[in-house]
């Protein structure tokens, strides 16, 4: 995520449009990495190997909002983490997500086709990694929009948030 996208996420959190615990740079695709690696090598990875592969092969959600907020992980408009969570922290957090709802957000300077594709990939990977977590919504947070693509997003159930 670029510096501009970090700033867009920060401004979005400050507007309090969606409230909860916000995490950025959330690793996803972990279960698919396990499956593909096992298929290729015909054996299960050790946890250490998985951490190494998972860290390099995983994709990242720009911004995740957990509802209701997680105690002890209050990331508010005043505290925005611009780096990925450490592996052990994310593993522990995933356990705490069970039974909660989340919003998944992609940040872009301008709404584009790539962002639309990314948000669906993120939703797919997140639900495979965390089947006990309900995805309440998906959205694209951007500085500029495109009216034609906003129409597509509306049809596909993607919320678009223009942040000035």
C-alpha positions in Angstrom: 0.0 0.0 0.0 1.4 3.4 -0.9 1.7 6.4 1.3 -1.3 8.0 -0.4 -3.4 4.9 0.2 -2.3 4.9 3.9 -3.5 8.6 4.1 -6.8 7.7 2.4 -7.3 4.9 5.0 -6.4 7.3 7.8 -9.0 9.9 6.7 -11.6 7.2 6.2 -11.1 6.0 9.8 -11.3 9.6 11.1 -14.7 10.1 9.4 -16.1 7.2 11.5 -18.3 6.0 8.7 -17.7 2.4 9.9 -16.7 1.9 13.5 -14.8 -1.0 15.0 -11.2 -2.2 15.3 -9.2 -1.3 12.2 -6.2 -3.3 11.0 -4.2 -2.6 7.9 -2.0 -4.8 5.7 -3.9 -7.9 6.7 -2.4 -11.2 5.3 -4.8 -13.4 3.4 -4.7 -16.4 1.1 -3.1 -18.4 3.8 -5.3 -21.5 3.4 -4.8 -21.6 -0.3 -1.0 -21.3 0.2 -1.2 -24.3 2.5 -3.2 -26.3 -0.1 -1.1 -25.5 -3.1 2.2 -26.1 -1.2 0.9 -29.5 0.0 -0.2 -30.4 -3.5 3.1 -29.5 -5.0 5.3 -31.1 -2.4 2.9 -33.8 -1.2 3.6 -33.0 2.4 2.4 -30.6 5.1 4.5 -27.6 5.8 5.9 -27.1 9.3 4.7 -24.0 11.1 8.1 -22.3 10.6 8.0 -23.1 6.8 4.4 -21.9 6.6 5.3 -18.6 8.2 8.1 -18.1 5.7 6.0 -19.0 2.6 2.9 -17.3 4.0 4.7 -14.1 4.5 6.1 -13.9 1.0 3.2 -15.4 -1.0 0.2 -14.0 0.8 -1.8 -11.0 -0.4 -2.8 -8.1 1.9 -6.1 -6.4 2.6 -5.5 -2.7 2.8 -8.0 -2.1 5.6 -10.1 -4.5 7.7 -12.7 -3.3 10.2 -13.7 -5.8 13.0 -17.1 -5.4 14.5 -17.6 -5.2 17.5 -14.2 -3.8 18.4 -11.6 -6.2 19.9 -10.5 -5.2 23.4 -6.8 -4.6 23.6 -6.6 -3.9 19.9 -8.2 -0.5 19.7 -6.9 1.1 16.6 -8.7 4.4 16.2 -8.3 7.5 14.1 -5.4 8.5 16.3 -3.5 5.2 16.0 -3.1 3.8 12.5 -0.6 1.0 11.9 1.0 1.3 8.5 2.8 -2.0 8.6 1.7 -5.6 8.5 1.0 -7.3 11.8 3.6 -9.8 13.0 2.7 -13.4 12.1 2.1 -14.5 15.8 -0.1 -11.4 16.4 -2.2 -12.1 13.3 -2.6 -15.8 14.2 -3.9 -14.8 17.7 -6.2 -12.1 16.3 -7.7 -14.6 13.8 -8.8 -16.7 16.7 -10.5 -13.7 18.3 -12.4 -13.0 15.1 -14.6 -16.0 15.3 -18.3 -15.0 15.7 -17.6 -11.4 14.7 -18.3 -9.4 11.5 -15.8 -7.6 9.3 -15.7 -5.0 6.6 -13.0 -5.3 4.0 -11.7 -2.2 2.2 -9.4 -1.6 -0.7 -7.8 1.9 -0.9 -7.0 3.6 -4.2 -6.3 7.1 -5.3 -8.9 6.7 -8.0 -11.6 4.1 -8.3 -10.6 1.7 -11.1 -11.2 -1.8 -12.5 -8.2 -3.2 -10.6 -9.7 -2.1 -7.3 -13.0 -3.9 -8.1 -11.1 -7.1 -8.9 -8.9 -6.8 -5.8 -11.8 -6.4 -3.4 -13.4 -9.6 -4.7 -10.1 -11.5 -4.4 -9.7 -10.2 -0.8 -13.2 -11.3 0.1 -12.6 -14.8 -1.3 -9.3 -15.3 0.4 -10.5 -13.9 3.7 -13.6 -16.1 3.8 -11.5 -19.2 3.0 -9.0 -18.3 5.8 -11.7 -17.3 8.3 -14.9 -19.3 7.6 -16.2 -18.5 11.1 -16.2 -14.8 10.4 -19.1 -13.0 8.6 -18.1 -10.5 6.0 -20.7 -7.7 6.5 -19.5 -5.6 3.6 -16.8 -4.7 1.2 -15.8 -1.3 0.0 -13.4 0.8 -1.9 -12.1 4.0 -0.3 -10.7 6.5 -2.8 -10.0 10.2 -3.5 -11.5 10.2 -7.0 -14.4 8.2 -8.4 -15.6 7.3 -11.8 -19.4 7.4 -12.4 -19.4 4.4 -14.7 -17.5 2.3 -12.2 -19.6 3.5 -9.3 -22.6 2.1 -11.2 -20.8 -1.3 -11.5 -19.9 -1.3 -7.8 -23.5 -0.6 -6.9 -24.6 -3.6 -9.0 -22.0 -5.8 -7.4 -22.6 -4.8 -3.8 -19.4 -2.8 -3.4 -19.7 0.3 -1.3 -17.6 3.3 -2.6 -16.4 5.9 -0.2 -14.9 9.1 -1.7 -12.5 10.7 0.8 -11.4 14.3 0.3 
